[in-house]
């Protein structure tokens, strides 16, 4: 049958192993305390600048600020959309032609000016100046065309305004 082998460890071996274990645990405890101290300093530095007594208050305040910023960003986005929609309808594309409608007298005091939006809707205004009188004509434009006959100078002003689109 089998023999039972018994190992005997002297009591001094257990004491030295226990001592080593206690020293190791003590070193780990010191290291943990040092690390906790560093984390506390970092947390205090983070919290101290906020005027809040604890991390929960800081997080709550940051959440409130984030919600306020989000609502402001949404309001700004809505305003930008409205401005973009309006800017396309503004008559910001302009063409001007100066000319002398009378070959025998006068100078280039007469003019035609076209105001168009991005859809080529707008107006063309012509002013004819002579020595005796001045006349002003306005013709509405839709898609770059008018229901009224256009002079060559008016067409040229409209072409200039279209090039700015």
Phi and psi in radians as a Rosetta constraint file:
Dihedral C 1 N 2 CA 2 C 2 CIRCULARHARMONIC -1.501 0.35
Dihedral N 2 CA 2 C 2 N 3 CIRCULARHARMONIC 2.577 0.35
Dihedral C 2 N 3 CA 3 C 3 CIRCULARHARMONIC -1.636 0.35
Dihedral N 3 CA 3 C 3 N 4 CIRCULARHARMONIC 2.509 0.35
Dihedral C 3 N 4 CA 4 C 4 CIRCULARHARMONIC -1.611 0.35
Dihedral N 4 CA 4 C 4 N 5 CIRCULARHARMONIC 2.224 0.35
Dihedral C 4 N 5 CA 5 C 5 CIRCULARHARMONIC -1.800 0.35
Dihedral N 5 CA 5 C 5 N 6 CIRCULARHARMONIC 2.249 0.35
Dihedral C 5 N 6 CA 6 C 6 CIRCULARHARMONIC -2.033 0.35
Dihedral N 6 CA 6 C 6 N 7 CIRCULARHARMONIC 2.218 0.35
Dihedral C 6 N 7 CA 7 C 7 CIRCULARHARMONIC -1.724 0.35
Dihedral N 7 CA 7 C 7 N 8 CIRCULARHARMONIC 2.295 0.35
Dihedral C 7 N 8 CA 8 C 8 CIRCULARHARMONIC -1.871 0.35
Dihedral N 8 CA 8 C 8 N 9 CIRCULARHARMONIC 2.215 0.35
Dihedral C 8 N 9 CA 9 C 9 CIRCULARHARMONIC -1.901 0.35
Dihedral N 9 CA 9 C 9 N 10 CIRCULARHARMONIC 2.204 0.35
Dihedral C 9 N 10 CA 10 C 10 CIRCULARHARMONIC -1.136 0.35
Dihedral N 10 CA 10 C 10 N 11 CIRCULARHARMONIC 2.661 0.35
Dihedral C 10 N 11 CA 11 C 11 CIRCULARHARMONIC -1.047 0.35
Dihedral N 11 CA 11 C 11 N 12 CIRCULARHARMONIC -0.559 0.35
Dihedral C 11 N 12 CA 12 C 12 CIRCULARHARMONIC -1.115 0.35
Dihedral N 12 CA 12 C 12 N 13 CIRCULARHARMONIC -0.570 0.35
Dihedral C 12 N 13 CA 13 C 13 CIRCULARHARMONIC -1.139 0.35
Dihedral N 13 CA 13 C 13 N 14 CIRCULARHARMONIC -0.728 0.35
Dihedral C 13 N 14 CA 14 C 14 CIRCULARHARMONIC -1.156 0.35
Dihedral N 14 CA 14 C 14 N 15 CIRCULARHARMONIC -0.674 0.35
Dihedral C 14 N 15 CA 15 C 15 CIRCULARHARMONIC -1.170 0.35
Dihedral N 15 CA 15 C 15 N 16 CIRCULARHARMONIC -0.761 0.35
Dihedral C 15 N 16 CA 16 C 16 CIRCULARHARMONIC -1.201 0.35
Dihedral N 16 CA 16 C 16 N 17 CIRCULARHARMONIC -0.651 0.35
Dihedral C 16 N 17 CA 17 C 17 CIRCULARHARMONIC -1.154 0.35
Dihedral N 17 CA 17 C 17 N 18 CIRCULARHARMONIC -0.701 0.35
Dihedral C 17 N 18 CA 18 C 18 CIRCULARHARMONIC -1.148 0.35
Dihedral N 18 CA 18 C 18 N 19 CIRCULARHARMONIC -0.673 0.35
Dihedral C 18 N 19 CA 19 C 19 CIRCULARHARMONIC -1.124 0.35
Dihedral N 19 CA 19 C 19 N 20 CIRCULARHARMONIC -0.774 0.35
Dihedral C 19 N 20 CA 20 C 20 CIRCULARHARMONIC -1.071 0.35
Dihedral N 20 CA 20 C 20 N 21 CIRCULARHARMONIC -0.748 0.35
Dihedral C 20 N 21 CA 21 C 21 CIRCULARHARMONIC -1.115 0.35
Dihedral N 21 CA 21 C 21 N 22 CIRCULARHARMONIC -0.728 0.35
Dihedral C 21 N 22 CA 22 C 22 CIRCULARHARMONIC -1.144 0.35
Dihedral N 22 CA 22 C 22 N 23 CIRCULARHARMONIC -0.744 0.35
Dihedral C 22 N 23 CA 23 C 23 CIRCULARHARMONIC -1.110 0.35
Dihedral N 23 CA 23 C 23 N 24 CIRCULARHARMONIC -0.755 0.35
Dihedral C 23 N 24 CA 24 C 24 CIRCULARHARMONIC -1.078 0.35
Dihedral N 24 CA 24 C 24 N 25 CIRCULARHARMONIC -0.791 0.35
Dihedral C 24 N 25 CA 25 C 25 CIRCULARHARMONIC -1.110 0.35
Dihedral N 25 CA 25 C 25 N 26 CIRCULARHARMONIC -0.659 0.35
Dihedral C 25 N 26 CA 26 C 26 CIRCULARHARMONIC -1.118 0.35
Dihedral N 26 CA 26 C 26 N 27 CIRCULARHARMONIC -0.741 0.35
Dihedral C 26 N 27 CA 27 C 27 CIRCULARHARMONIC -1.124 0.35
Dihedral N 27 CA 27 C 27 N 28 CIRCULARHARMONIC -0.749 0.35
Dihedral C 27 N 28 CA 28 C 28 CIRCULARHARMONIC -1.117 0.35
Dihedral N 28 CA 28 C 28 N 29 CIRCULARHARMONIC -0.659 0.35
Dihedral C 28 N 29 CA 29 C 29 CIRCULARHARMONIC -1.131 0.35
Dihedral N 29 CA 29 C 29 N 30 CIRCULARHARMONIC -0.752 0.35
Dihedral C 29 N 30 CA 30 C 30 CIRCULARHARMONIC -1.090 0.35
Dihedral N 30 CA 30 C 30 N 31 CIRCULARHARMONIC -0.773 0.35
Dihedral C 30 N 31 CA 31 C 31 CIRCULARHARMONIC -1.085 0.35
Dihedral N 31 CA 31 C 31 N 32 CIRCULARHARMONIC -0.711 0.35
Dihedral C 31 N 32 CA 32 C 32 CIRCULARHARMONIC -1.133 0.35
Dihedral N 32 CA 32 C 32 N 33 CIRCULARHARMONIC -0.703 0.35
Dihedral C 32 N 33 CA 33 C 33 CIRCULARHARMONIC -1.109 0.35
Dihedral N 33 CA 33 C 33 N 34 CIRCULARHARMONIC -0.724 0.35
Dihedral C 33 N 34 CA 34 C 34 CIRCULARHARMONIC -1.090 0.35
Dihedral N 34 CA 34 C 34 N 35 CIRCULARHARMONIC -0.782 0.35
Dihedral C 34 N 35 CA 35 C 35 CIRCULARHARMONIC -1.135 0.35
Dihedral N 35 CA 35 C 35 N 36 CIRCULARHARMONIC -0.724 0.35
Dihedral C 35 N 36 CA 36 C 36 CIRCULARHARMONIC -1.089 0.35
Dihedral N 36 CA 36 C 36 N 37 CIRCULARHARMONIC -0.703 0.35
Dihedral C 36 N 37 CA 37 C 37 CIRCULARHARMONIC -1.061 0.35
Dihedral N 37 CA 37 C 37 N 38 CIRCULARHARMONIC -0.753 0.35
Dihedral C 37 N 38 CA 38 C 38 CIRCULARHARMONIC -1.105 0.35
Dihedral N 38 CA 38 C 38 N 39 CIRCULARHARMONIC -0.761 0.35
Dihedral C 38 N 39 CA 39 C 39 CIRCULARHARMONIC -1.098 0.35
Dihedral N 39 CA 39 C 39 N 40 CIRCULARHARMONIC -0.691 0.35
Dihedral C 39 N 40 CA 40 C 40 CIRCULARHARMONIC -1.106 0.35
Dihedral N 40 CA 40 C 40 N 41 CIRCULARHARMONIC -0.721 0.35
Dihedral C 40 N 41 CA 41 C 41 CIRCULARHARMONIC -1.110 0.35
Dihedral N 41 CA 41 C 41 N 42 CIRCULARHARMONIC -0.736 0.35
Dihedral C 41 N 42 CA 42 C 42 CIRCULARHARMONIC -1.135 0.35
Dihedral N 42 CA 42 C 42 N 43 CIRCULARHARMONIC -0.719 0.35
Dihedral C 42 N 43 CA 43 C 43 CIRCULARHARMONIC -1.135 0.35
Dihedral N 43 CA 43 C 43 N 44 CIRCULARHARMONIC -0.753 0.35
Dihedral C 43 N 44 CA 44 C 44 CIRCULARHARMONIC -1.118 0.35
Dihedral N 44 CA 44 C 44 N 45 CIRCULARHARMONIC -0.695 0.35
Dihedral C 44 N 45 CA 45 C 45 CIRCULARHARMONIC -1.111 0.35
Dihedral N 45 CA 45 C 45 N 46 CIRCULARHARMONIC -0.661 0.35
Dihedral C 45 N 46 CA 46 C 46 CIRCULARHARMONIC -1.201 0.35
Dihedral N 46 CA 46 C 46 N 47 CIRCULARHARMONIC -0.761 0.35
Dihedral C 46 N 47 CA 47 C 47 CIRCULARHARMONIC -1.381 0.35
Dihedral N 47 CA 47 C 47 N 48 CIRCULARHARMONIC -0.603 0.35
Dihedral C 47 N 48 CA 48 C 48 CIRCULARHARMONIC -1.046 0.35
Dihedral N 48 CA 48 C 48 N 49 CIRCULARHARMONIC -0.694 0.35
Dihedral C 48 N 49 CA 49 C 49 CIRCULARHARMONIC -1.238 0.35
Dihedral N 49 CA 49 C 49 N 50 CIRCULARHARMONIC -0.273 0.35
Dihedral C 49 N 50 CA 50 C 50 CIRCULARHARMONIC -1.603 0.35
Dihedral N 50 CA 50 C 50 N 51 CIRCULARHARMONIC -0.287 0.35
Dihedral C 50 N 51 CA 51 C 51 CIRCULARHARMONIC 1.359 0.35
Dihedral N 51 CA 51 C 51 N 52 CIRCULARHARMONIC 0.174 0.35
Dihedral C 51 N 52 CA 52 C 52 CIRCULARHARMONIC -1.775 0.35
Dihedral N 52 CA 52 C 52 N 53 CIRCULARHARMONIC 2.537 0.35
Dihedral C 52 N 53 CA 53 C 53 CIRCULARHARMONIC -1.359 0.35
Dihedral N 53 CA 53 C 53 N 54 CIRCULARHARMONIC -0.390 0.35
Dihedral C 53 N 54 CA 54 C 54 CIRCULARHARMONIC -2.581 0.35
Dihedral N 54 CA 54 C 54 N 55 CIRCULARHARMONIC 2.960 0.35
Dihedral C 54 N 55 CA 55 C 55 CIRCULARHARMONIC -1.135 0.35
Dihedral N 55 CA 55 C 55 N 56 CIRCULARHARMONIC -0.622 0.35
Dihedral C 55 N 56 CA 56 C 56 CIRCULARHARMONIC -1.073 0.35
Dihedral N 56 CA 56 C 56 N 57 CIRCULARHARMONIC -0.741 0.35
Dihedral C 56 N 57 CA 57 C 57 CIRCULARHARMONIC -1.124 0.35
Dihedral N 57 CA 57 C 57 N 58 CIRCULARHARMONIC -0.700 0.35
Dihedral C 57 N 58 CA 58 C 58 CIRCULARHARMONIC -1.085 0.35
Dihedral N 58 CA 58 C 58 N 59 CIRCULARHARMONIC -0.800 0.35
Dihedral C 58 N 59 CA 59 C 59 CIRCULARHARMONIC -1.128 0.35
Dihedral N 59 CA 59 C 59 N 60 CIRCULARHARMONIC -0.694 0.35
Dihedral C 59 N 60 CA 60 C 60 CIRCULARHARMONIC -1.103 0.35
Dihedral N 60 CA 60 C 60 N 61 CIRCULARHARMONIC -0.785 0.35
Dihedral C 60 N 61 CA 61 C 61 CIRCULARHARMONIC -1.112 0.35
Dihedral N 61 CA 61 C 61 N 62 CIRCULARHARMONIC -0.727 0.35
Dihedral C 61 N 62 CA 62 C 62 CIRCULARHARMONIC -1.119 0.35
Dihedral N 62 CA 62 C 62 N 63 CIRCULARHARMONIC -0.671 0.35
Dihedral C 62 N 63 CA 63 C 63 CIRCULARHARMONIC -1.122 0.35
Dihedral N 63 CA 63 C 63 N 64 CIRCULARHARMONIC -0.749 0.35
Dihedral C 63 N 64 CA 64 C 64 CIRCULARHARMONIC -1.110 0.35
Dihedral N 64 CA 64 C 64 N 65 CIRCULARHARMONIC -0.736 0.35
Dihedral C 64 N 65 CA 65 C 65 CIRCULARHARMONIC -1.123 0.35
Dihedral N 65 CA 65 C 65 N 66 CIRCULARHARMONIC -0.701 0.35
Dihedral C 65 N 66 CA 66 C 66 CIRCULARHARMONIC -1.105 0.35
Dihedral N 66 CA 66 C 66 N 67 CIRCULARHARMONIC -0.728 0.35
Dihedral C 66 N 67 CA 67 C 67 CIRCULARHARMONIC -1.110 0.35
Dihedral N 67 CA 67 C 67 N 68 CIRCULARHARMONIC -0.732 0.35
Dihedral C 67 N 68 CA 68 C 68 CIRCULARHARMONIC -1.111 0.35
Dihedral N 68 CA 68 C 68 N 69 CIRCULARHARMONIC -0.752 0.35
Dihedral C 68 N 69 CA 69 C 69 CIRCULARHARMONIC -1.133 0.35
Dihedral N 69 CA 69 C 69 N 70 CIRCULARHARMONIC -0.667 0.35
Dihedral C 69 N 70 CA 70 C 70 CIRCULARHARMONIC -1.109 0.35
Dihedral N 70 CA 70 C 70 N 71 CIRCULARHARMONIC -0.776 0.35
Dihedral C 70 N 71 CA 71 C 71 CIRCULARHARMONIC -1.169 0.35
Dihedral N 71 CA 71 C 71 N 72 CIRCULARHARMONIC -0.642 0.35
Dihedral C 71 N 72 CA 72 C 72 CIRCULARHARMONIC -1.146 0.35
Dihedral N 72 CA 72 C 72 N 73 CIRCULARHARMONIC -0.711 0.35
Dihedral C 72 N 73 CA 73 C 73 CIRCULARHARMONIC -1.101 0.35
Dihedral N 73 CA 73 C 73 N 74 CIRCULARHARMONIC -0.693 0.35
Dihedral C 73 N 74 CA 74 C 74 CIRCULARHARMONIC -1.135 0.35
Dihedral N 74 CA 74 C 74 N 75 CIRCULARHARMONIC -0.707 0.35
Dihedral C 74 N 75 CA 75 C 75 CIRCULARHARMONIC -1.129 0.35
Dihedral N 75 CA 75 C 75 N 76 CIRCULARHARMONIC -0.724 0.35
Dihedral C 75 N 76 CA 76 C 76 CIRCULARHARMONIC -1.126 0.35
Dihedral N 76 CA 76 C 76 N 77 CIRCULARHARMONIC -0.723 0.35
Dihedral C 76 N 77 CA 77 C 77 CIRCULARHARMONIC -1.088 0.35
Dihedral N 77 CA 77 C 77 N 78 CIRCULARHARMONIC -0.704 0.35
Dihedral C 77 N 78 CA 78 C 78 CIRCULARHARMONIC -1.121 0.35
Dihedral N 78 CA 78 C 78 N 79 CIRCULARHARMONIC -0.745 0.35
Dihedral C 78 N 79 CA 79 C 79 CIRCULARHARMONIC -1.098 0.35
Dihedral N 79 CA 79 C 79 N 80 CIRCULARHARMONIC -0.720 0.35
Dihedral C 79 N 80 CA 80 C 80 CIRCULARHARMONIC -1.111 0.35
Dihedral N 80 CA 80 C 80 N 81 CIRCULARHARMONIC -0.727 0.35
Dihedral C 80 N 81 CA 81 C 81 CIRCULARHARMONIC -1.059 0.35
Dihedral N 81 CA 81 C 81 N 82 CIRCULARHARMONIC -0.751 0.35
Dihedral C 81 N 82 CA 82 C 82 CIRCULARHARMONIC -1.114 0.35
Dihedral N 82 CA 82 C 82 N 83 CIRCULARHARMONIC -0.740 0.35
Dihedral C 82 N 83 CA 83 C 83 CIRCULARHARMONIC -1.138 0.35
Dihedral N 83 CA 83 C 83 N 84 CIRCULARHARMONIC -0.695 0.35
Dihedral C 83 N 84 CA 84 C 84 CIRCULARHARMONIC -1.122 0.35
Dihedral N 84 CA 84 C 84 N 85 CIRCULARHARMONIC -0.699 0.35
Dihedral C 84 N 85 CA 85 C 85 CIRCULARHARMONIC -1.137 0.35
Dihedral N 85 CA 85 C 85 N 86 CIRCULARHARMONIC -0.721 0.35
Dihedral C 85 N 86 CA 86 C 86 CIRCULARHARMONIC -1.249 0.35
Dihedral N 86 CA 86 C 86 N 87 CIRCULARHARMONIC -0.647 0.35
Dihedral C 86 N 87 CA 87 C 87 CIRCULARHARMONIC -1.144 0.35
Dihedral N 87 CA 87 C 87 N 88 CIRCULARHARMONIC -0.508 0.35
Dihedral C 87 N 88 CA 88 C 88 CIRCULARHARMONIC -1.198 0.35
Dihedral N 88 CA 88 C 88 N 89 CIRCULARHARMONIC -0.395 0.35
Dihedral C 88 N 89 CA 89 C 89 CIRCULARHARMONIC -1.676 0.35
Dihedral N 89 CA 89 C 89 N 90 CIRCULARHARMONIC -0.043 0.35
Dihedral C 89 N 90 CA 90 C 90 CIRCULARHARMONIC -1.348 0.35
Dihedral N 90 CA 90 C 90 N 91 CIRCULARHARMONIC 2.497 0.35
Dihedral C 90 N 91 CA 91 C 91 CIRCULARHARMONIC -1.496 0.35
Dihedral N 91 CA 91 C 91 N 92 CIRCULARHARMONIC 1.244 0.35
Dihedral C 91 N 92 CA 92 C 92 CIRCULARHARMONIC -1.780 0.35
Dihedral N 92 CA 92 C 92 N 93 CIRCULARHARMONIC -0.044 0.35
Dihedral C 92 N 93 CA 93 C 93 CIRCULARHARMONIC -1.787 0.35
Dihedral N 93 CA 93 C 93 N 94 CIRCULARHARMONIC 2.003 0.35
Dihedral C 93 N 94 CA 94 C 94 CIRCULARHARMONIC -2.147 0.35
Dihedral N 94 CA 94 C 94 N 95 CIRCULARHARMONIC 2.419 0.35
Dihedral C 94 N 95 CA 95 C 95 CIRCULARHARMONIC -2.271 0.35
Dihedral N 95 CA 95 C 95 N 96 CIRCULARHARMONIC 2.374 0.35
Dihedral C 95 N 96 CA 96 C 96 CIRCULARHARMONIC -2.247 0.35
Dihedral N 96 CA 96 C 96 N 97 CIRCULARHARMONIC 2.353 0.35
Dihedral C 96 N 97 CA 97 C 97 CIRCULARHARMONIC -2.279 0.35
Dihedral N 97 CA 97 C 97 N 98 CIRCULARHARMONIC 2.171 0.35
Dihedral C 97 N 98 CA 98 C 98 CIRCULARHARMONIC -1.786 0.35
Dihedral N 98 CA 98 C 98 N 99 CIRCULARHARMONIC 2.480 0.35
Dihedral C 98 N 99 CA 99 C 99 CIRCULARHARMONIC -2.790 0.35
Dihedral N 99 CA 99 C 99 N 100 CIRCULARHARMONIC 2.933 0.35
Dihedral C 99 N 100 CA 100 C 100 CIRCULARHARMONIC -1.947 0.35
Dihedral N 100 CA 100 C 100 N 101 CIRCULARHARMONIC 1.907 0.35
Dihedral C 100 N 101 CA 101 C 101 CIRCULARHARMONIC -1.330 0.35
Dihedral N 101 CA 101 C 101 N 102 CIRCULARHARMONIC -0.204 0.35
Dihedral C 101 N 102 CA 102 C 102 CIRCULARHARMONIC -1.982 0.35
Dihedral N 102 CA 102 C 102 N 103 CIRCULARHARMONIC 2.004 0.35
Dihedral C 102 N 103 CA 103 C 103 CIRCULARHARMONIC -1.137 0.35
Dihedral N 103 CA 103 C 103 N 104 CIRCULARHARMONIC -0.593 0.35
Dihedral C 103 N 104 CA 104 C 104 CIRCULARHARMONIC -1.575 0.35
Dihedral N 104 CA 104 C 104 N 105 CIRCULARHARMONIC -0.256 0.35
Dihedral C 104 N 105 CA 105 C 105 CIRCULARHARMONIC -2.652 0.35
Dihedral N 105 CA 105 C 105 N 106 CIRCULARHARMONIC 2.830 0.35
Dihedral C 105 N 106 CA 106 C 106 CIRCULARHARMONIC 1.491 0.35
Dihedral N 106 CA 106 C 106 N 107 CIRCULARHARMONIC -3.000 0.35
Dihedral C 106 N 107 CA 107 C 107 CIRCULARHARMONIC -2.423 0.35
Dihedral N 107 CA 107 C 107 N 108 CIRCULARHARMONIC -2.894 0.35
Dihedral C 107 N 108 CA 108 C 108 CIRCULARHARMONIC -1.409 0.35
Dihedral N 108 CA 108 C 108 N 109 CIRCULARHARMONIC 0.977 0.35
Dihedral C 108 N 109 CA 109 C 109 CIRCULARHARMONIC -1.551 0.35
Dihedral N 109 CA 109 C 109 N 110 CIRCULARHARMONIC -0.319 0.35
Dihedral C 109 N 110 CA 110 C 110 CIRCULARHARMONIC -1.422 0.35
Dihedral N 110 CA 110 C 110 N 111 CIRCULARHARMONIC 2.708 0.35
Dihedral C 110 N 111 CA 111 C 111 CIRCULARHARMONIC -2.707 0.35
Dihedral N 111 CA 111 C 111 N 112 CIRCULARHARMONIC 2.799 0.35
Dihedral C 111 N 112 CA 112 C 112 CIRCULARHARMONIC -2.268 0.35
Dihedral N 112 CA 112 C 112 N 113 CIRCULARHARMONIC 2.317 0.35
Dihedral C 112 N 113 CA 113 C 113 CIRCULARHARMONIC -2.276 0.35
Dihedral N 113 CA 113 C 113 N 114 CIRCULARHARMONIC 2.316 0.35
Dihedral C 113 N 114 CA 114 C 114 CIRCULARHARMONIC -1.984 0.35
Dihedral N 114 CA 114 C 114 N 115 CIRCULARHARMONIC 2.317 0.35
Dihedral C 114 N 115 CA 115 C 115 CIRCULARHARMONIC -2.026 0.35
Dihedral N 115 CA 115 C 115 N 116 CIRCULARHARMONIC 2.068 0.35
Dihedral C 115 N 116 CA 116 C 116 CIRCULARHARMONIC -2.221 0.35
Dihedral N 116 CA 116 C 116 N 117 CIRCULARHARMONIC 2.615 0.35
Dihedral C 116 N 117 CA 117 C 117 CIRCULARHARMONIC -1.700 0.35
Dihedral N 117 CA 117 C 117 N 118 CIRCULARHARMONIC -3.000 0.35
Dihedral C 117 N 118 CA 118 C 118 CIRCULARHARMONIC -1.188 0.35
Dihedral N 118 CA 118 C 118 N 119 CIRCULARHARMONIC -0.289 0.35
Dihedral C 118 N 119 CA 119 C 119 CIRCULARHARMONIC -1.657 0.35
Dihedral N 119 CA 119 C 119 N 120 CIRCULARHARMONIC 0.089 0.35
Dihedral C 119 N 120 CA 120 C 120 CIRCULARHARMONIC 1.171 0.35
Dihedral N 120 CA 120 C 120 N 121 CIRCULARHARMONIC 0.433 0.35
Dihedral C 120 N 121 CA 121 C 121 CIRCULARHARMONIC -1.631 0.35
Dihedral N 121 CA 121 C 121 N 122 CIRCULARHARMONIC 2.613 0.35
Dihedral C 121 N 122 CA 122 C 122 CIRCULARHARMONIC 2.836 0.35
Dihedral N 122 CA 122 C 122 N 123 CIRCULARHARMONIC -2.412 0.35
Dihedral C 122 N 123 CA 123 C 123 CIRCULARHARMONIC -2.647 0.35
Dihedral N 123 CA 123 C 123 N 124 CIRCULARHARMONIC 2.613 0.35
Dihedral C 123 N 124 CA 124 C 124 CIRCULARHARMONIC -2.088 0.35
Dihedral N 124 CA 124 C 124 N 125 CIRCULARHARMONIC 2.262 0.35
Dihedral C 124 N 125 CA 125 C 125 CIRCULARHARMONIC -2.045 0.35
Dihedral N 125 CA 125 C 125 N 126 CIRCULARHARMONIC 2.297 0.35
Dihedral C 125 N 126 CA 126 C 126 CIRCULARHARMONIC -2.156 0.35
Dihedral N 126 CA 126 C 126 N 127 CIRCULARHARMONIC 2.401 0.35
Dihedral C 126 N 127 CA 127 C 127 CIRCULARHARMONIC -2.181 0.35
Dihedral N 127 CA 127 C 127 N 128 CIRCULARHARMONIC 2.127 0.35
Dihedral C 127 N 128 CA 128 C 128 CIRCULARHARMONIC -1.867 0.35
Dihedral N 128 CA 128 C 128 N 129 CIRCULARHARMONIC 2.119 0.35
Dihedral C 128 N 129 CA 129 C 129 CIRCULARHARMONIC -2.016 0.35
Dihedral N 129 CA 129 C 129 N 130 CIRCULARHARMONIC 2.273 0.35
Dihedral C 129 N 130 CA 130 C 130 CIRCULARHARMONIC -2.262 0.35
Dihedral N 130 CA 130 C 130 N 131 CIRCULARHARMONIC -3.112 0.35
Dihedral C 130 N 131 CA 131 C 131 CIRCULARHARMONIC -1.156 0.35
Dihedral N 131 CA 131 C 131 N 132 CIRCULARHARMONIC -0.589 0.35
Dihedral C 131 N 132 CA 132 C 132 CIRCULARHARMONIC -1.647 0.35
Dihedral N 132 CA 132 C 132 N 133 CIRCULARHARMONIC -0.502 0.35
Dihedral C 132 N 133 CA 133 C 133 CIRCULARHARMONIC -2.744 0.35
Dihedral N 133 CA 133 C 133 N 134 CIRCULARHARMONIC 2.904 0.35
Dihedral C 133 N 134 CA 134 C 134 CIRCULARHARMONIC -2.285 0.35
Dihedral N 134 CA 134 C 134 N 135 CIRCULARHARMONIC 2.465 0.35
Dihedral C 134 N 135 CA 135 C 135 CIRCULARHARMONIC -2.258 0.35
Dihedral N 135 CA 135 C 135 N 136 CIRCULARHARMONIC 2.487 0.35
Dihedral C 135 N 136 CA 136 C 136 CIRCULARHARMONIC -2.177 0.35
Dihedral N 136 CA 136 C 136 N 137 CIRCULARHARMONIC 2.319 0.35
Dihedral C 136 N 137 CA 137 C 137 CIRCULARHARMONIC -2.207 0.35
Dihedral N 137 CA 137 C 137 N 138 CIRCULARHARMONIC 2.437 0.35
Dihedral C 137 N 138 CA 138 C 138 CIRCULARHARMONIC -2.199 0.35
Dihedral N 138 CA 138 C 138 N 139 CIRCULARHARMONIC 2.324 0.35
Dihedral C 138 N 139 CA 139 C 139 CIRCULARHARMONIC -2.266 0.35
Dihedral N 139 CA 139 C 139 N 140 CIRCULARHARMONIC 2.172 0.35
Dihedral C 139 N 140 CA 140 C 140 CIRCULARHARMONIC -1.223 0.35
Dihedral N 140 CA 140 C 140 N 141 CIRCULARHARMONIC 2.635 0.35
Dihedral C 140 N 141 CA 141 C 141 CIRCULARHARMONIC -2.191 0.35
Dihedral N 141 CA 141 C 141 N 142 CIRCULARHARMONIC 2.371 0.35
Dihedral C 141 N 142 CA 142 C 142 CIRCULARHARMONIC -2.285 0.35
Dihedral N 142 CA 142 C 142 N 143 CIRCULARHARMONIC 2.161 0.35
Dihedral C 142 N 143 CA 143 C 143 CIRCULARHARMONIC 0.959 0.35
Dihedral N 143 CA 143 C 143 N 144 CIRCULARHARMONIC 0.628 0.35
Dihedral C 143 N 144 CA 144 C 144 CIRCULARHARMONIC 1.406 0.35
Dihedral N 144 CA 144 C 144 N 145 CIRCULARHARMONIC 0.079 0.35
Dihedral C 144 N 145 CA 145 C 145 CIRCULARHARMONIC -2.197 0.35
Dihedral N 145 CA 145 C 145 N 146 CIRCULARHARMONIC 2.776 0.35
Dihedral C 145 N 146 CA 146 C 146 CIRCULARHARMONIC -2.186 0.35
Dihedral N 146 CA 146 C 146 N 147 CIRCULARHARMONIC 2.666 0.35
Dihedral C 146 N 147 CA 147 C 147 CIRCULARHARMONIC -1.365 0.35
Dihedral N 147 CA 147 C 147 N 148 CIRCULARHARMONIC -0.114 0.35
Dihedral C 147 N 148 CA 148 C 148 CIRCULARHARMONIC -1.841 0.35
Dihedral N 148 CA 148 C 148 N 149 CIRCULARHARMONIC 2.646 0.35
Dihedral C 148 N 149 CA 149 C 149 CIRCULARHARMONIC -1.098 0.35
Dihedral N 149 CA 149 C 149 N 150 CIRCULARHARMONIC 2.413 0.35
Dihedral C 149 N 150 CA 150 C 150 CIRCULARHARMONIC -1.868 0.35
Dihedral N 150 CA 150 C 150 N 151 CIRCULARHARMONIC 2.434 0.35
Dihedral C 150 N 151 CA 151 C 151 CIRCULARHARMONIC -1.381 0.35
Dihedral N 151 CA 151 C 151 N 152 CIRCULARHARMONIC 2.864 0.35
Dihedral C 151 N 152 CA 152 C 152 CIRCULARHARMONIC -1.040 0.35
Dihedral N 152 CA 152 C 152 N 153 CIRCULARHARMONIC -0.626 0.35
Dihedral C 152 N 153 CA 153 C 153 CIRCULARHARMONIC -1.191 0.35
Dihedral N 153 CA 153 C 153 N 154 CIRCULARHARMONIC -0.678 0.35
Dihedral C 153 N 154 CA 154 C 154 CIRCULARHARMONIC -1.124 0.35
Dihedral N 154 CA 154 C 154 N 155 CIRCULARHARMONIC -0.746 0.35
Dihedral C 154 N 155 CA 155 C 155 CIRCULARHARMONIC -1.084 0.35
Dihedral N 155 CA 155 C 155 N 156 CIRCULARHARMONIC -0.668 0.35
Dihedral C 155 N 156 CA 156 C 156 CIRCULARHARMONIC -1.159 0.35
Dihedral N 156 CA 156 C 156 N 157 CIRCULARHARMONIC -0.728 0.35
Dihedral C 156 N 157 CA 157 C 157 CIRCULARHARMONIC -1.107 0.35
Dihedral N 157 CA 157 C 157 N 158 CIRCULARHARMONIC -0.714 0.35
Dihedral C 157 N 158 CA 158 C 158 CIRCULARHARMONIC -1.122 0.35
Dihedral N 158 CA 158 C 158 N 159 CIRCULARHARMONIC -0.721 0.35
Dihedral C 158 N 159 CA 159 C 159 CIRCULARHARMONIC -1.087 0.35
Dihedral N 159 CA 159 C 159 N 160 CIRCULARHARMONIC -0.727 0.35
Dihedral C 159 N 160 CA 160 C 160 CIRCULARHARMONIC -1.070 0.35
Dihedral N 160 CA 160 C 160 N 161 CIRCULARHARMONIC -0.754 0.35
Dihedral C 160 N 161 CA 161 C 161 CIRCULARHARMONIC -1.151 0.35
Dihedral N 161 CA 161 C 161 N 162 CIRCULARHARMONIC -0.642 0.35
Dihedral C 161 N 162 CA 162 C 162 CIRCULARHARMONIC -1.149 0.35
Dihedral N 162 CA 162 C 162 N 163 CIRCULARHARMONIC -0.580 0.35
Dihedral C 162 N 163 CA 163 C 163 CIRCULARHARMONIC -1.155 0.35
Dihedral N 163 CA 163 C 163 N 164 CIRCULARHARMONIC -0.344 0.35
Dihedral C 163 N 164 CA 164 C 164 CIRCULARHARMONIC -1.519 0.35
Dihedral N 164 CA 164 C 164 N 165 CIRCULARHARMONIC -0.086 0.35
